[in-house]
Amino acid sequence: MRRLELGGVMSAVSFTPAALRRARELLAGQGEAAKGLRLGVRTTGCSGMSYHFEFARDIEPGAEVVEADGVTVVIDPKAMLYLLGTEVDFVEDQLGAQFVFRNPNEKARCGCGESFSV
């Protein structure tokens, strides 16, 4: 496990203040059960991969851990190459609210926005 400070030169991903605020809200509802949020990718959709967030109950060996403003994000080691340089935001509008991923490695995104390819 390697810990990285968010905003440092070595950070794998970055988070906007809105994303950090929402992550803190989600984690507060979990109490001690969650050590943080786990960020990864899954093979799915018409473009190949989708982003995946879940509560991290443990931190596996080899995982990257990014910490910022009281939020711990565990990055799945298998997803690291796909996520380098990604900015995570949380956007609310009249139609709903969601985490938005701005990934410089994306080469294509499906029309429905569910999946991407690199």
All heavy atoms as an XYZ file, in Angstrom:
888
protein
N       0.851     -1.166      0.000
C       0.000      0.000      0.000
C       0.900      1.234      0.000
O       1.820      1.334      0.775
C      -0.877     -0.021      1.252
C      -1.647      1.243      1.444
S      -2.719      1.221      2.891
C      -1.572      1.094      4.219
N       0.608      2.145     -0.892
C       1.350      3.396     -0.969
C       0.371      4.530     -0.766
O      -0.658      4.599     -1.428
C       2.030      3.496     -2.340
C       3.002      4.640     -2.415
C       3.805      4.559     -3.667
N       2.948      4.922     -4.785
C       3.399      5.143     -6.010
N       4.662      4.997     -6.276
N       2.584      5.479     -6.973
N       0.674      5.432      0.155
C      -0.209      6.566      0.434
C       0.276      7.792     -0.324
O       1.447      8.103     -0.320
C      -0.259      6.866      1.925
C      -0.943      5.791      2.690
C      -1.242      6.237      4.108
N      -1.931      5.187      4.820
C      -3.251      5.038      4.839
N      -4.011      5.884      4.206
N      -3.809      4.058      5.501
N      -0.657      8.464     -0.951
C      -0.342      9.680     -1.701
C      -1.195     10.815     -1.165
O      -2.379     10.642     -0.913
C      -0.659      9.478     -3.190
C       0.049      8.307     -3.867
C      -0.509      8.094     -5.248
C       1.528      8.569     -3.940
N      -0.613     11.967     -1.011
C      -1.371     13.140     -0.585
C      -2.004     13.779     -1.808
O      -1.334     14.019     -2.806
C      -0.478     14.146      0.130
C       0.001     13.674      1.484
C      -1.116     13.372      2.451
O      -2.075     14.171      2.527
O      -1.042     12.342      3.129
N      -3.284     14.023     -1.726
C      -3.992     14.645     -2.833
C      -3.415     16.021     -3.101
O      -3.093     16.760     -2.195
C      -5.474     14.777     -2.494
C      -6.368     15.209     -3.633
C      -6.367     14.155     -4.727
C      -7.766     15.430     -3.147
N      -3.260     16.341     -4.362
C      -2.731     17.637     -4.740
C      -1.226     17.617     -4.909
O      -0.651     18.544     -5.443
N      -0.580     16.553     -4.451
C       0.857     16.440     -4.613
C       1.188     16.037     -6.029
O       0.338     15.607     -6.794
N       2.446     16.148     -6.389
C       2.885     15.828     -7.737
C       2.584     14.380     -8.090
O       2.294     14.047     -9.215
C       4.400     16.115     -7.873
C       4.919     15.716     -9.231
C       4.669     17.571     -7.604
N       2.608     13.484     -7.081
C       2.454     12.065     -7.326
C       1.001     11.602     -7.335
O       0.733     10.439     -7.508
C       3.215     11.275     -6.261
C       4.694     11.557     -6.215
S       5.652     10.577     -7.351
C       5.162      8.930     -6.950
N       0.026     12.469     -7.095
C      -1.363     12.044     -7.001
C      -1.823     11.391     -8.295
O      -1.623     11.913     -9.378
C      -2.274     13.226     -6.682
O      -2.036     13.683     -5.387
N      -2.465     10.245     -8.135
C      -2.981      9.514     -9.285
C      -4.279     10.127     -9.792
O      -4.515     10.188    -10.988
C      -3.206      8.056     -8.914
N      -5.120     10.563     -8.868
C      -6.392     11.186     -9.209
C      -6.551     12.436     -8.363
O      -5.927     12.573     -7.313
C      -7.591     10.239     -8.968
C      -7.514      9.024     -9.864
C      -7.693      9.830     -7.523
N      -7.395     13.345     -8.815
C      -7.685     14.543     -8.032
C      -9.194     14.658     -7.853
O      -9.967     14.089     -8.625
C      -7.130     15.794     -8.719
O      -7.728     15.972     -9.985
N      -9.591     15.379     -6.827
C     -11.000     15.530     -6.488
C     -11.326     17.007     -6.333
O     -10.575     17.741     -5.703
C     -11.326     14.797     -5.182
C     -11.223     13.316     -5.306
C      -9.996     12.684     -5.283
C     -12.355     12.554     -5.490
C      -9.897     11.314     -5.424
C     -12.272     11.185     -5.626
C     -11.041     10.561     -5.595
N     -12.458     17.416     -6.871
C     -12.912     18.788     -6.688
C     -13.475     18.924     -5.275
O     -13.803     17.921     -4.630
C     -14.009     19.144     -7.710
O     -15.155     18.332     -7.451
C     -13.525     18.969     -9.138
N     -13.619     20.154     -4.785
C     -14.234     20.340     -3.465
C     -15.627     19.712     -3.376
O     -15.992     19.147     -2.342
C     -14.292     21.867     -3.311
C     -13.119     22.356     -4.119
C     -13.086     21.424     -5.318
N     -16.419     19.786     -4.445
C     -17.761     19.187     -4.433
C     -17.685     17.669     -4.285
O     -18.484     17.066     -3.563
C     -18.513     19.557     -5.714
N     -16.739     17.034     -4.956
C     -16.580     15.582     -4.850
C     -16.137     15.189     -3.447
O     -16.628     14.201     -2.886
C     -15.587     15.079     -5.892
N     -15.224     15.949     -2.854
C     -14.775     15.663     -1.497
C     -15.913     15.836     -0.493
O     -16.076     15.022      0.422
C     -13.601     16.561     -1.117
C     -12.284     16.252     -1.813
C     -11.256     17.334     -1.506
C     -11.768     14.880     -1.404
N     -16.703     16.874     -0.689
C     -17.840     17.122      0.210
C     -18.824     15.952      0.163
O     -19.253     15.435      1.191
C     -18.516     18.438     -0.193
C     -19.568     18.934      0.742
C     -20.030     20.368      0.429
N     -20.100     20.730     -0.979
C     -19.180     21.483     -1.627
N     -18.130     21.952     -0.984
N     -19.325     21.769     -2.902
N     -19.157     15.497     -1.049
C     -20.102     14.376     -1.188
C     -19.502     13.083     -0.639
O     -20.201     12.294     -0.004
C     -20.508     14.204     -2.659
C     -21.491     13.099     -2.872
C     -22.798     13.362     -2.127
N     -23.726     12.279     -2.375
C     -24.589     11.826     -1.490
N     -24.682     12.385     -0.291
N     -25.392     10.821     -1.774
N     -18.225     12.860     -0.865
C     -17.566     11.656     -0.345
C     -17.610     11.644      1.182
O     -17.895     10.606      1.790
C     -16.128     11.591     -0.846
N     -17.367     12.802      1.806
C     -17.439     12.888      3.272
C     -18.845     12.557      3.761
O     -19.027     11.859      4.757
C     -17.030     14.284      3.753
C     -15.553     14.428      4.012
C     -15.229     15.700      4.773
N     -15.636     16.904      4.070
C     -14.940     17.475      3.091
N     -13.806     16.959      2.702
N     -15.387     18.563      2.510
N     -19.860     13.071      3.056
C     -21.251     12.782      3.434
C     -21.540     11.284      3.356
O     -22.163     10.711      4.259
C     -22.217     13.531      2.509
C     -22.216     15.029      2.688
C     -22.979     15.756      1.582
O     -23.501     15.090      0.653
O     -23.050     16.997      1.641
N     -21.104     10.648      2.286
C     -21.335      9.217      2.112
C     -20.622      8.405      3.186
O     -21.191      7.469      3.759
C     -20.878      8.763      0.725
C     -21.683      9.280     -0.455
C     -20.987      8.945     -1.765
C     -23.096      8.701     -0.434
N     -19.381      8.763      3.464
C     -18.603      8.033      4.462
C     -19.145      8.244      5.873
O     -19.111      7.327      6.699
C     -17.134      8.430      4.387
C     -16.402      7.890      3.161
C     -15.054      8.578      2.988
C     -16.240      6.378      3.261
N     -19.667      9.432      6.169
C     -20.224      9.704      7.497
C     -21.380      8.764      7.807
O     -21.564      8.356      8.954
C     -20.678     11.162      7.589
N     -22.126      8.384      6.795
C     -23.243      7.468      6.983
C     -22.813      6.031      7.219
O     -23.622      5.198      7.618
N     -21.543      5.725      7.022
C     -21.044      4.363      7.192
C     -20.387      4.131      8.551
O     -20.121      2.995      8.926
C     -20.029      4.037      6.087
C     -20.637      3.974      4.722
C     -21.632      2.835      4.612
O     -21.296      1.686      4.845
N     -22.858      3.162      4.264
N     -20.073      5.207      9.253
C     -19.393      5.071     10.542
C     -18.042      4.409     10.382
O     -17.317      4.656      9.425
N     -17.699      3.539     11.317
C     -16.405      2.858     11.312
C     -16.353      1.704     10.317
O     -15.295      1.108     10.120
C     -16.088      2.348     12.716
C     -15.948      3.444     13.751
C     -14.780      4.364     13.474
O     -13.696      3.866     13.113
O     -14.951      5.591     13.605
N     -17.477      1.352      9.718
C     -17.534      0.196      8.817
C     -16.704      0.399      7.548
O     -16.229     -0.572      6.960
C     -18.983     -0.110      8.441
N     -16.528      1.634      7.116
C     -15.787      1.909      5.882
C     -14.506      2.661      6.197
O     -14.518      3.627      6.950
C     -16.641      2.719      4.914
N     -13.416      2.204      5.600
C     -12.129      2.885      5.760
C     -11.970      4.004      4.741
O     -11.073      4.819      4.837
C     -10.990      1.889      5.619
C     -10.977      0.881      6.732
C      -9.808     -0.042      6.632
C      -9.855     -1.022      7.802
N      -8.708     -1.884      7.843
N     -12.832      4.017      3.733
C     -12.785      5.030      2.685
C     -13.641      4.606      1.517
O     -14.498      3.725      1.635
N     -13.408      5.227      0.378
C     -14.087      4.854     -0.862
C     -13.093      4.139     -1.762
O     -11.930      4.530     -1.836
C     -14.611      6.095     -1.584
C     -15.761      6.829     -0.932
C     -16.085      8.093     -1.720
C     -16.994      5.949     -0.846
N     -13.545      3.103     -2.446
C     -12.701      2.378     -3.401
C     -13.111      2.828     -4.804
O     -14.278      2.844     -5.144
C     -12.895      0.873     -3.259
C     -12.028      0.072     -4.200
C     -12.183     -1.435     -4.012
N     -12.335     -1.861     -2.639
C     -11.354     -1.953     -1.733
N     -10.127     -1.626     -2.073
N     -11.598     -2.356     -0.509
N     -12.119      3.204     -5.598
C     -12.339      3.626     -6.976
C     -11.679      2.621     -7.900
O     -10.518      2.265     -7.715
C     -11.739      5.021     -7.202
C     -11.736      5.574     -8.627
C     -13.144      5.652     -9.196
C     -11.059      6.932     -8.650
N     -12.438      2.164     -8.876
C     -11.897      1.215     -9.835
C     -12.634      1.306    -11.153
O     -13.459      2.201    -11.362
N     -12.334      0.401    -12.033
C     -13.037      0.291    -13.311
C     -13.481     -1.155    -13.481
O     -12.863     -2.074    -12.940
C     -12.171      0.736    -14.517
C     -11.828      2.206    -14.426
C     -10.925     -0.084    -14.641
N     -14.552     -1.340    -14.225
C     -15.075     -2.668    -14.535
C     -15.248     -2.793    -16.035
O     -15.537     -1.805    -16.720
C     -16.435     -2.880    -13.885
C     -16.383     -3.009    -12.399
C     -17.733     -3.359    -11.862
N     -17.639     -3.618    -10.440
C     -18.671     -3.725     -9.646
N     -19.888     -3.581    -10.128
N     -18.508     -3.972     -8.368
N     -15.103     -4.005    -16.521
C     -15.366     -4.268    -17.929
C     -16.875     -4.370    -18.102
O     -17.517     -5.224    -17.502
C     -14.692     -5.577    -18.373
O     -13.301     -5.465    -18.109
C     -14.920     -5.832    -19.849
N     -17.432     -3.472    -18.901
C     -18.873     -3.438    -19.109
C     -19.221     -2.439    -20.203
O     -18.382     -1.658    -20.634
C     -19.610     -3.061    -17.801
O     -21.012     -3.201    -18.000
C     -19.312     -1.648    -17.386
N     -20.454     -2.421    -20.624
C     -20.957     -1.409    -21.544
C     -20.476     -1.569    -22.969
O     -19.684     -2.437    -23.290
N     -20.946     -0.686    -23.819
C     -20.630     -0.779    -25.244
C     -19.243     -0.239    -25.583
O     -18.705     -0.559    -26.634
C     -21.708     -0.077    -26.061
S     -22.085      1.590    -25.536
N     -18.640      0.567    -24.690
C     -17.301      1.089    -24.973
C     -16.199      0.330    -24.240
O     -15.039      0.570    -24.465
C     -17.209      2.573    -24.615
O     -17.883      3.337    -25.586
N     -16.559     -0.555    -23.328
C     -15.555     -1.412    -22.717
C     -15.398     -1.352    -21.221
O     -15.273     -2.365    -20.563
N     -15.371     -0.144    -20.611
C     -15.136     -0.029    -19.175
C     -16.048      1.035    -18.571
O     -16.460      1.965    -19.255
C     -13.681      0.347    -18.899
C     -12.703     -0.745    -19.211
S     -11.022     -0.257    -18.838
C     -10.613      0.580    -20.355
N     -16.310      0.875    -17.280
C     -17.048      1.907    -16.557
C     -16.371      2.144    -15.214
O     -15.672      1.276    -14.694
C     -18.509      1.504    -16.356
O     -18.592      0.389    -15.493
N     -16.571      3.335    -14.673
C     -16.018      3.686    -13.374
C     -16.854      3.033    -12.293
O     -18.059      2.854    -12.442
C     -16.009      5.206    -13.187
C     -15.177      5.901    -14.224
C     -15.765      6.539    -15.315
C     -13.790      5.899    -14.129
C     -14.997      7.173    -16.276
C     -13.010      6.527    -15.090
C     -13.621      7.152    -16.157
O     -12.861      7.767    -17.110
N     -16.209      2.701    -11.173
C     -16.908      2.027    -10.095
C     -16.449      2.582     -8.753
O     -15.250      2.630     -8.480
C     -16.628      0.517    -10.159
C     -17.298     -0.259     -9.092
N     -18.649     -0.452     -9.062
C     -16.805     -0.869     -8.000
C     -18.957     -1.156     -7.998
N     -17.851     -1.428     -7.330
N     -17.405      3.041     -7.947
C     -17.157      3.500     -6.587
C     -17.879      2.552     -5.637
O     -19.013      2.150     -5.901
C     -17.770      4.889     -6.365
C     -16.793      6.023     -6.313
C     -17.117      7.227     -6.910
C     -15.580      5.924     -5.654
C     -16.254      8.307     -6.858
C     -14.702      6.993     -5.599
C     -15.044      8.189     -6.199
N     -17.246      2.203     -4.540
C     -17.895      1.446     -3.478
C     -17.189      1.782     -2.172
O     -16.130      2.405     -2.172
C     -17.844     -0.061     -3.745
C     -16.448     -0.639     -3.734
C     -16.408     -2.111     -4.123
O     -17.457     -2.674     -4.469
O     -15.320     -2.687     -4.076
N     -17.771      1.368     -1.054
C     -17.125      1.599      0.231
C     -15.984      0.609      0.396
O     -16.123     -0.570      0.085
C     -18.129      1.460      1.376
C     -19.174      2.535      1.351
C     -20.472      2.250      0.999
C     -18.843      3.852      1.668
C     -21.439      3.243      0.957
C     -19.794      4.852      1.620
C     -21.095      4.545      1.274
N     -14.853      1.099      0.872
C     -13.684      0.251      1.105
C     -13.735     -0.244      2.545
O     -13.609      0.548      3.479
C     -12.396      1.030      0.846
N     -13.940     -1.533      2.710
C     -13.972     -2.136      4.046
C     -12.568     -2.522      4.497
O     -12.299     -2.674      5.670
C     -14.873     -3.372      4.056
C     -16.248     -3.127      3.493
C     -17.154     -2.468      4.494
N     -18.489     -2.306      3.905
C     -19.220     -1.233      4.087
N     -18.776     -0.252      4.818
N     -20.400     -1.135      3.533
N     -11.675     -2.711      3.513
C     -10.285     -3.044      3.803
C      -9.412     -2.425      2.718
O      -9.916     -1.922      1.722
C     -10.074     -4.552      3.869
C     -10.466     -5.249      2.576
O     -11.125     -4.628      1.713
O     -10.109     -6.422      2.401
N      -8.112     -2.455      2.925
C      -7.168     -1.916      1.943
C      -6.226     -3.052      1.563
O      -5.438     -3.515      2.397
C      -6.390     -0.714      2.504
C      -7.377      0.391      2.901
C      -5.372     -0.214      1.486
C      -6.733      1.571      3.619
N      -6.342     -3.513      0.328
C      -5.545     -4.653     -0.118
C      -4.104     -4.255     -0.409
O      -3.823     -3.103     -0.730
C      -6.173     -5.317     -1.350
C      -6.156     -4.468     -2.588
C      -7.356     -3.557     -2.739
O      -8.231     -3.526     -1.868
O      -7.411     -2.848     -3.758
N      -3.182     -5.217     -0.307
C      -1.784     -4.936     -0.652
C      -1.674     -4.474     -2.110
O      -2.367     -4.985     -2.980
C      -1.093     -6.290     -0.465
C      -1.995     -7.065      0.448
C      -3.389     -6.586      0.149
N      -0.841     -3.496     -2.351
C      -0.641     -2.980     -3.703
C      -1.571     -1.845     -4.086
O      -1.400     -1.233     -5.127
N      -2.558     -1.560     -3.255
C      -3.502     -0.484     -3.562
C      -2.849      0.872     -3.342
O      -2.012      1.042     -2.466
C      -4.742     -0.596     -2.689
N      -3.231      1.828     -4.168
C      -2.821      3.218     -3.965
C      -3.866      3.849     -3.059
O      -5.066      3.633     -3.241
C      -2.778      3.973     -5.289
C      -1.777      3.445     -6.274
C      -0.344      3.801     -5.931
O      -0.122      4.682     -5.075
O       0.554      3.186     -6.507
N      -3.438      4.618     -2.089
C      -4.355      5.288     -1.182
C      -4.127      6.781     -1.301
O      -3.022      7.265     -1.082
C      -4.142      4.822      0.277
C      -5.087      5.556      1.217
C      -4.334      3.311      0.385
N      -5.172      7.508     -1.679
C      -5.115      8.955     -1.814
C      -5.916      9.547     -0.658
O      -7.045      9.131     -0.416
C      -5.704      9.414     -3.175
C      -5.693     10.925     -3.286
C      -4.944      8.783     -4.325
N      -5.320     10.496      0.057
C      -5.998     11.118      1.188
C      -6.087     12.618      0.986
O      -5.114     13.248      0.579
C      -5.251     10.807      2.477
C      -5.236      9.331      2.793
C      -4.565      9.011      4.109
O      -4.066      9.937      4.782
O      -4.542      7.829      4.458
N      -7.270     13.175      1.276
C      -7.466     14.624      1.171
C      -8.649     15.045      2.011
O      -9.705     14.417      1.961
C      -7.715     15.023     -0.273
N      -8.466     16.077      2.784
C      -9.564     16.676      3.556
C     -10.393     15.647      4.317
O     -11.617     15.706      4.314
C     -10.483     17.472      2.636
C     -10.071     18.925      2.519
O      -9.238     19.369      3.335
O     -10.592     19.600      1.627
N      -9.739     14.684      4.930
C     -10.459     13.685      5.709
C     -11.093     12.576      4.897
O     -11.839     11.767      5.424
N     -10.820     12.535      3.611
C     -11.377     11.499      2.738
C     -10.246     10.585      2.292
O      -9.219     11.046      1.801
C     -12.073     12.113      1.499
C     -12.548     11.026      0.554
C     -13.223     13.006      1.925
N     -10.454      9.277      2.457
C      -9.506      8.282      1.995
C     -10.107      7.589      0.779
O     -11.235      7.088      0.837
C      -9.217      7.239      3.091
O      -8.642      7.906      4.208
C      -8.257      6.176      2.597
N      -9.361      7.567     -0.318
C      -9.792      6.877     -1.527
C      -8.771      5.793     -1.827
O      -7.581      6.065     -1.951
C      -9.927      7.838     -2.728
C     -10.349      7.084     -3.977
C     -10.927      8.943     -2.415
N      -9.255      4.567     -1.912
C      -8.420      3.413     -2.221
C      -8.592      3.129     -3.707
O      -9.710      2.899     -4.168
C      -8.847      2.189     -1.388
C      -7.976      0.988     -1.718
C      -8.805      2.511      0.094
N      -7.494      3.161     -4.453
C      -7.578      2.939     -5.903
C      -7.171      1.510     -6.200
O      -6.085      1.060     -5.835
C      -6.677      3.923     -6.660
C      -7.095      5.360     -6.321
C      -6.759      3.676     -8.161
C      -6.175      6.412     -6.864
N      -8.082      0.802     -6.839
C      -7.845     -0.588     -7.222
C      -6.563     -0.662     -8.043
O      -6.426      0.047     -9.040
C      -9.033     -1.085     -8.031
C      -8.931     -2.530     -8.449
O      -7.826     -3.103     -8.434
O      -9.971     -3.099     -8.801
N      -5.597     -1.520     -7.641
C      -4.327     -1.583     -8.369
C      -4.489     -1.928     -9.852
O      -3.731     -1.447    -10.681
C      -3.537     -2.679     -7.650
C      -4.263     -2.989     -6.406
C      -5.638     -2.434     -6.509
N      -5.505     -2.722    -10.190
C      -5.728     -3.106    -11.588
C      -6.257     -1.947    -12.419
O      -6.186     -1.966    -13.641
C      -6.700     -4.275    -11.662
C      -6.156     -5.530    -11.018
C      -7.199     -6.610    -11.000
C      -6.697     -7.798    -10.201
N      -7.753     -8.757     -9.906
N      -6.798     -0.920    -11.753
C      -7.397      0.216    -12.458
C      -6.450      1.397    -12.592
O      -6.743      2.342    -13.331
C      -8.656      0.658    -11.731
N      -5.339      1.366    -11.898
C      -4.455      2.533    -11.816
C      -4.066      3.084    -13.188
O      -4.131      4.286    -13.422
C      -3.205      2.198    -11.014
C      -2.278      3.375    -10.847
S      -3.034      4.821    -10.094
C      -3.227      4.241     -8.440
N      -3.682      2.234    -14.114
C      -3.251      2.723    -15.428
C      -4.366      3.431    -16.180
O      -4.115      4.317    -16.980
C      -2.700      1.579    -16.271
C      -1.358      1.026    -15.809
C      -0.954     -0.176    -16.661
C      -0.279      2.089    -15.855
N      -5.608      3.038    -15.924
C      -6.745      3.659    -16.603
C      -7.154      4.981    -15.960
O      -7.854      5.778    -16.567
C      -7.954      2.717    -16.605
C      -7.683      1.399    -17.247
C      -7.611      0.238    -16.492
C      -7.474      1.296    -18.622
C      -7.356     -0.990    -17.082
C      -7.213      0.075    -19.224
C      -7.156     -1.057    -18.445
O      -6.894     -2.266    -19.026
N      -6.733      5.196    -14.706
C      -7.205      6.347    -13.937
C      -6.184      7.465    -13.761
O      -6.536      8.545    -13.279
C      -7.653      5.884    -12.543
C      -8.842      4.936    -12.533
C      -9.065      4.398    -11.121
C     -10.087      5.621    -13.054
N      -4.940      7.254    -14.140
C      -3.910      8.276    -13.942
C      -4.329      9.613    -14.541
O      -4.709      9.689    -15.701
C      -2.590      7.830    -14.555
C      -1.838      6.747    -13.801
C      -0.637      6.272    -14.596
C      -1.412      7.228    -12.433
N      -4.286     10.646    -13.724
C      -4.623     11.987    -14.191
C      -6.101     12.328    -14.144
O      -6.497     13.431    -14.507
N      -6.940     11.417    -13.682
C      -8.384     11.638    -13.661
C      -8.782     12.630    -12.578
O      -8.277     12.588    -11.465
C      -9.128     10.304    -13.431
O      -8.845      9.432    -14.529
C     -10.625     10.504    -13.315
N      -9.702     13.526    -12.924
C     -10.306     14.432    -11.948
C     -11.723     13.937    -11.680
O     -12.478     13.678    -12.613
C     -10.370     15.866    -12.479
C     -11.042     16.802    -11.487
C     -11.301     18.175    -12.059
O     -12.108     18.289    -13.009
O     -10.691     19.128    -11.551
N     -12.066     13.808    -10.396
C     -13.403     13.382     -9.995
C     -14.151     14.599     -9.471
O     -13.649     15.324     -8.617
C     -13.347     12.282     -8.917
C     -14.752     11.824     -8.544
C     -12.499     11.101     -9.381
N     -15.349     14.814     -9.994
C     -16.195     15.934     -9.580
C     -17.549     15.365     -9.158
O     -17.878     14.222     -9.472
C     -16.365     16.907    -10.753
C     -16.935     18.261    -10.336
O     -17.121     18.509     -9.118
O     -17.202     19.080    -11.227
N     -18.337     16.149     -8.443
C     -19.712     15.776     -8.115
C     -20.586     16.898     -8.626
O     -20.402     18.066     -8.261
C     -19.899     15.586     -6.608
C     -21.261     15.070     -6.262
C     -21.602     13.754     -6.505
C     -22.213     15.911     -5.704
C     -22.866     13.272     -6.198
C     -23.475     15.449     -5.392
C     -23.805     14.122     -5.626
N     -21.531     16.557     -9.503
C     -22.350     17.549    -10.187
C     -23.819     17.313     -9.865
O     -24.309     16.184     -9.956
C     -22.126     17.478    -11.717
C     -23.020     18.458    -12.441
C     -20.665     17.726    -12.047
N     -24.506     18.387     -9.475
C     -25.945     18.338     -9.232
C     -26.631     19.289    -10.203
O     -26.172     20.400    -10.417
C     -26.264     18.778     -7.801
C     -25.720     17.862     -6.740
C     -26.074     18.329     -5.353
O     -27.193     18.031     -4.902
O     -25.222     18.994     -4.732
N     -27.721     18.805    -10.802
C     -28.527     19.663    -11.668
C     -29.990     19.290    -11.483
O     -30.336     18.505    -10.599
C     -28.083     19.583    -13.131
C     -28.188     18.190    -13.726
O     -28.992     17.374    -13.229
O     -27.471     17.915    -14.699
N     -30.865     19.819    -12.316
C     -32.296     19.570    -12.167
C     -32.674     18.114    -12.423
O     -33.718     17.653    -11.980
C     -33.082     20.482    -13.109
C     -32.963     21.931    -12.723
C     -33.698     22.838    -13.698
O     -34.209     22.395    -14.718
N     -33.755     24.118    -13.379
N     -31.836     17.383    -13.121
C     -32.146     15.994    -13.447
C     -31.574     14.991    -12.459
O     -31.933     13.826    -12.484
C     -31.639     15.661    -14.855
C     -32.242     16.496    -15.973
C     -31.589     16.146    -17.299
C     -33.751     16.278    -16.038
N     -30.662     15.421    -11.597
C     -30.083     14.496    -10.632
C     -28.710     14.935    -10.164
O     -28.291     16.067    -10.378
N     -28.019     13.994     -9.537
C     -26.678     14.260     -9.015
C     -25.818     13.025     -9.252
O     -26.296     11.902     -9.139
C     -26.755     14.585     -7.535
N     -24.539     13.258     -9.585
C     -23.655     12.125     -9.858
C     -22.189     12.549     -9.801
O     -21.866     13.714     -9.944
C     -23.946     11.539    -11.226
C     -23.645     12.489    -12.377
C     -23.987     11.895    -13.719
O     -24.118     10.685    -13.859
N     -24.150     12.733    -14.720
N     -21.333     11.546     -9.574
C     -19.906     11.766     -9.712
C     -19.591     11.794    -11.198
O     -20.128     10.999    -11.969
C     -19.107     10.651     -9.032
C     -19.074     10.776     -7.535
C     -19.911     10.012     -6.745
C     -18.199     11.666     -6.922
C     -19.880     10.123     -5.366
C     -18.165     11.788     -5.546
C     -19.011     11.012     -4.755
N     -18.727     12.730    -11.602
C     -18.323     12.876    -12.995
C     -16.813     12.689    -13.050
O     -16.082     13.245    -12.232
C     -18.711     14.280    -13.533
C     -18.172     14.489    -14.938
C     -20.215     14.461    -13.491
N     -16.356     11.902    -14.027
C     -14.938     11.585    -14.164
C     -14.392     12.261    -15.412
O     -14.897     12.036    -16.510
C     -14.750     10.074    -14.262
C     -15.266      9.352    -13.051
C     -16.603      8.980    -12.964
C     -14.430      9.081    -11.996
C     -17.079      8.330    -11.850
C     -14.896      8.436    -10.864
C     -16.235      8.050    -10.798
N     -13.379     13.085    -15.239
C     -12.701     13.731    -16.372
C     -11.340     13.050    -16.508
O     -10.414     13.350    -15.756
C     -12.560     15.223    -16.117
C     -13.915     15.913    -16.056
C     -13.808     17.427    -15.848
N     -15.136     17.960    -15.595
C     -15.585     18.294    -14.386
N     -14.822     18.174    -13.319
N     -16.810     18.760    -14.242
N     -11.275     12.130    -17.440
C     -10.117     11.262    -17.580
C      -9.378     11.588    -18.872
O      -9.919     11.388    -19.964
C     -10.587      9.805    -17.581
C      -9.459      8.824    -17.575
O      -8.334      9.124    -17.934
N      -9.780      7.597    -17.180
N      -8.128     12.056    -18.783
C      -7.380     12.401    -19.993
C      -7.000     11.174    -20.828
O      -6.602     11.317    -21.978
C      -6.126     13.093    -19.453
C      -5.938     12.521    -18.091
C      -7.334     12.286    -17.570
N      -7.169      9.975    -20.268
C      -6.830      8.749    -20.984
C      -7.974      8.226    -21.849
O      -7.770      7.329    -22.659
C      -6.425      7.655    -19.984
C      -5.299      8.114    -19.100
O      -4.239      8.488    -19.576
N      -5.539      8.133    -17.796
N      -9.171      8.775    -21.681
C     -10.317      8.314    -22.461
C     -10.119      8.638    -23.935
O      -9.785      9.757    -24.287
C     -11.612      8.989    -21.994
C     -12.188      8.404    -20.765
C     -13.560      8.986    -20.433
O     -14.230      9.542    -21.339
O     -13.953      8.898    -19.272
N     -10.369      7.641    -24.767
C     -10.307      7.832    -26.218
C     -11.695      7.856    -26.833
O     -11.900      8.406    -27.903
C      -9.472      6.731    -26.875
C      -8.039      6.684    -26.382
C      -7.301      7.970    -26.674
C      -5.873      7.898    -26.168
N      -5.307      9.148    -25.807
N     -12.652      7.212    -26.149
C     -14.033      7.183    -26.638
C     -14.965      6.975    -25.455
O     -14.569      6.433    -24.427
C     -14.207      6.063    -27.649
N     -16.196      7.424    -25.614
C     -17.234      7.252    -24.597
C     -18.514      6.877    -25.330
O     -18.807      7.413    -26.389
C     -17.413      8.552    -23.820
C     -18.429      8.477    -22.719
C     -18.455      9.764    -21.910
N     -17.391      9.798    -20.935
C     -17.526      9.323    -19.694
N     -18.650      8.785    -19.320
N     -16.527      9.392    -18.846
N     -19.266      5.951    -24.758
C     -20.502      5.543    -25.419
C     -21.531      6.669    -25.348
O     -21.425      7.571    -24.525
C     -21.047      4.246    -24.819
S     -21.726      4.427    -23.171
N     -22.520      6.605    -26.201
C     -23.527      7.651    -26.292
C     -24.332      7.853    -25.027
O     -24.742      8.958    -24.707
N     -24.544      6.782    -24.265
C     -25.333      6.901    -23.036
C     -24.496      7.374    -21.862
O     -25.028      7.697    -20.805
C     -26.013      5.571    -22.694
S     -24.855      4.260    -22.289
N     -23.164      7.425    -22.022
C     -22.292      7.907    -20.971
C     -21.937      6.876    -19.910
O     -21.278      7.185    -18.933
N     -22.363      5.640    -20.081
C     -22.108      4.604    -19.089
C     -20.719      4.011    -19.156
O     -20.215      3.506    -18.165
C     -23.131      3.462    -19.249
C     -24.488      3.789    -18.712
C     -24.494      3.977    -17.199
O     -23.911      3.132    -16.481
O     -25.074      4.969    -16.734
N     -20.088      4.023    -20.319
C     -18.790      3.364    -20.430
C     -17.836      4.179    -21.293
O     -18.229      5.084    -22.001
C     -18.951      1.943    -20.978
O     -19.513      1.963    -22.257
N     -16.549      3.795    -21.203
C     -15.501      4.498    -21.931
C     -14.454      3.499    -22.382
O     -14.426      2.343    -21.950
C     -14.858      5.577    -21.049
C     -14.041      5.031    -19.904
C     -12.668      4.914    -20.022
C     -14.635      4.616    -18.728
C     -11.902      4.400    -18.974
C     -13.887      4.106    -17.679
C     -12.516      3.996    -17.809
N     -13.568      3.948    -23.255
C     -12.422      3.133    -23.661
C     -11.178      4.011    -23.654
O     -11.254      5.226    -23.741
C     -12.638      2.519    -25.054
O     -12.736      3.528    -26.025
N     -10.031      3.350    -23.524
C      -8.753      4.069    -23.522
C      -7.883      3.580    -24.663
O      -8.114      2.547    -25.232
C      -7.997      3.898    -22.184
C      -8.753      4.586    -21.077
C      -7.747      2.455    -21.856
